[in-house]
Amino acid sequence: MYRLLLIVETNVKISLTHCEYDDFFYTGSMKKIQCLLAGFILSSSVCSGEACAAKVQAGQSKAVSQKALNHAEEPSYCQSLQPSAADRLALPEWILGSDSVLKRQGCWKSHIHWGEQALKEARKRKQFSQERALLLSLASSYFYLGEYALCLSFAKAAETLSDPKKDWRSIVESLYLQSAVARVKNDGRAVSLAEKALAIIDRQKESAPLLRGKVLYNLAAALTDGKEQSLERAREALMNADTLFREEGNQYDVVRTVIRLARVSYLQGNYKQALTRLNGIQFQLGPPRTRMLFFQQRAKVLLAMKEWQKAEVDAEKAKELAMALDARKDLDRIVLLQRSISERSTIISE
């Protein structure tokens, strides 16, 4: 096994985008194996997908760079969130402190642009905990951009670099990202991955309410949209997540959870309840992606209620936000929704 890894390290150099260690003997044997495995995961899965047509070379994935290059095209509020000259001297710390703001505002390309550089810096410093955190942080931005192969690669690499006892939170985050990708790909593992993440949290002595809430949210999404649909179980998971988020004062996730609860009501055919839920949060929406999801879901509800004109208005708002965010997968779904509205058809391709 060790000989094989040495041969692979010689041939592939493991200066792949996500395991850039020229000195193979940097620490213990387990770290060596973990680093190599993470490199394999990223190089094989990233470059086998549609998102990556070129090989990894010079320690830089072309797919990653392509996403980073056009970050300057993002809205002005994203430009105002760029790091200062001083921030760039400690880029990993800046990214990990600013990633939630960048992602919530939909500045995913900026996040990737600076996060890619931060990841390289963390490797140079051999800051493995930062590397794991950056991999997971970047994975979620790739998910929002619809780059699911890259999201999965980064999430799996982070899991590979995590110690099951010390880094269980990283493993949980990786699993719920993997669950999210499985859900959109409809491959049938979304529920089991989320349940695996919950089981890990249950085994810990310390509580993790926000992390549990996020896993419950992803479990509910899988139970709502995936092959293993169970709307009542999804509703229960969302209600539990909502309680956790409210207790922690996390308004951002409270709003997202209410939108998802409205979706459950919508799929159950309870359109009035869905509309009531949505209208109750319309002045609390916050970031652009949340607003996009809100208008998209309310347009569906209004369409089901045959409120054609109102549905058209909301769908157009959702489309404008999706275009501004470059959220292409969401945009595709919104365009299909608009077609149903224009045809006065209540049958929507979900």
Steps between C-alpha positions, in 0.01 A plus 500: 500500500779738602699417186194558284445840656861594436468400135182698462657798674787487252276477195222733603717720728202570725542865420142465392283794587406362839802314637798718426782349703834467320663352807339158530651443843339801668346312794370158614402214269125549552523861389694389193230255403220746574666768289547264208146369521362852508706580192365194322142590586536852368697416187283209392155636577558862407659425164265221404194724522356741247633792702863409433616434147869567561750308708629632827836662441745725682309446824193682365170357374382683189141443608568682825678783321221546248258564785744739666586703191163668456440594863541865398170469308305453822276782633652809662414382851724198438785730397459688827561175688845436352792464745719799574877494447541418869241221478692339215799451727287257702265375229400163653391674819315769303314251284394285794380812681319645198374193314150507646451862392637435150287190452180644644530802272547267202862609439600142424750579227680750722497241775655244267754749363638590843430161654713328240793723590433452871504123455840518335629715785364261763688216334823693493461556874395136548191622685293186460200618701479811280529283191205285604291804585584669168418187300156482661442873462586494131291185445182684596573785256543248221166348599324835473653555155370160388851353474403179675802291399736756650287533814511124549875486440579768755262353759645150466856632517418678826350179641812305402721750682289482819566295810169329597550583869653847488345636181149356520344838421689512169379150418140602577529807277647288222219248528222756480664656195524155343134449589408825325682393182337156514161671530540717191639205306213283625735206562312366802767547770403845619295379798751240620788751486305753706401228748864397529590861584229514767625174654848650536359804681297273729818319611669817623501621859481867399190645343508654154159664450583703187675208335211270588257753358690515171506121473129480577436761232695294244325181610164672449608620155591143408166372634320771303672483162672163476404145416418424864233766533325520836332836540379448855843393617650796313257736677599355838873541426443860391300585810784365715755697296286813531495467879879462514562798273260721696658403832842590358373829353591395147247699298661418165436127543158560657387671178646225281325238711164676469540507120569127508198444726290690247629265233385201704153655539496573127586139411230380740250714308443736791554817295341742746727383780801526270407854400441601862844369599667691216314826552597486866870539416486725192654794689775289660663351192845654511762363254434469124499119484238487775289753309537295183381182674212690660368645174550172318303305758225760532464507120439124509238536769327784316507298178336206678234743625458631142609849598668539163604864508638488853688183411652671196624792711665275759655270239653800322649625827644156565646489148668840537661392826616168354658681206677748729630212712595289195308218670456305178325192634247716681459712188417190294228405746358853508484513119298177503275652764444808286407278208236326712363837607483633143324181388262525798603151597514397865723206412858596588815303432654486847 
